[in-house]
Amino acid sequence: MIKKLKLQHLKLAIPLFLLVFLVGLVKTQTFQADPSGLSFGILLDLLITIPIVYFLLIRKTDIPNFTTLYVFLIGIFAASFILPNDQQSLLDKVKLIAIPIIEIGILSTVIYKIFALKKSFKSKKSDTNDFYDNLLVACNEIFPGRVGRVLATEVSVFYYLFAPRRKSALRKHEFTYFKKSGIVSVVGVFLFLVLVETIVAHILLEKWNVYVAWVMTGLGLYTIIQILAILRSLNKRLILIDHETKELRLRYGFGCQSTIPFSHIERIEKSRKSLPKDKYNTCLSLFDLLDTHNTILYLNETQVLNKIYGIQKKYKTIALHIDEQDAFLDELGISENNT
């Protein structure tokens, strides 16, 4: 196994060496003497030769073939920095054509995989056919790790922002967590204040720098859009007690989620008390400073709370709000402690 890893690392060193060589070539007097002629050759090596060499080296290894796309994008990034500005006309055309094609290709692949997963769940008559769960699987197949989770977040923002409201009745094992807490109204007021502050900040910054003013305004508006999407996803991703797998699936829209085996739940408290400061204490709500909780779960094993953009938080105690608290505890079948 160790020898296999060393061989893979040695193979990866070859395209890296080629990249370093090309970067060094730009600094030589040979390049300075004929920048127009060599720039074309360097660009071809960065965008074609190195990705092909990389693909041929990894195609029979455990490294996914799609990582060749990363090498291509690194080539574009490197060319943007090492080539003189007056020698980037061809690179600009490549960016104009290739980047939209890559984006469309990635989105199309994600959509295809989501529909394939949905069809698979229907054929198995599974109850776990959740859009965000399917999206995470699809994105992780294309981009394993943090990149896949970031992509899933960005797609979810626009999906849940425009998705129709849930109309179907709650199933027996589903529980809402936002109707009685008042969080939607509280965050709605907060968003209005953020919008007003964004407009005021734009007016003030515009007097100093128009570019900075629009950048900050864009970031502010996109933050508002993200929060609205999370709020709209609350009634589509409910807390679920899965008796078949013996798991409690905690969800807060697509903003947070965690799966807890029944056997890992030590005790439950009906409580609104604040959790003490501890690295293993957390809240399910993404808006924990504005939200309230009425239930605290104490676990005997450390679990992971997965948040947007691939952020993860380990915990052994988690506070959450359950609208129908008694029905939740009865169905979970675990005795609670009242405080």
Secondary structure, DSSP 8 states (H G I E B T S, - for coil): -HHHHHHHHHHHHHHHHHHHHHHHHHTSHHHHHSHHHHHHHHHHIIIIIHHHHHHHHHTTSSS-TTHHHHHHHHHHHHHHHHS-GGG-HHHHHHHHHHHHHHHHHHHHHHHHHHHHHHHHHHHTT-S---HHHHHHHHHHHHSTTHHHHHHHHHHHHHHHHHS----S---TTEE-SSTTT-HHHHHHHHHHHHHHHHHHHHHHHHTT-HHHHHHHHHHHHHHHHHHHHHHHHTTTS-EEEETTTTEEEEEETTTEEEEEEGGGEEEEEE------S-TTEEES-TTTTT----EEEEEEEEEEEEEGGG-EEEEEEEEE--TTHHHHHHHHT--EEE-
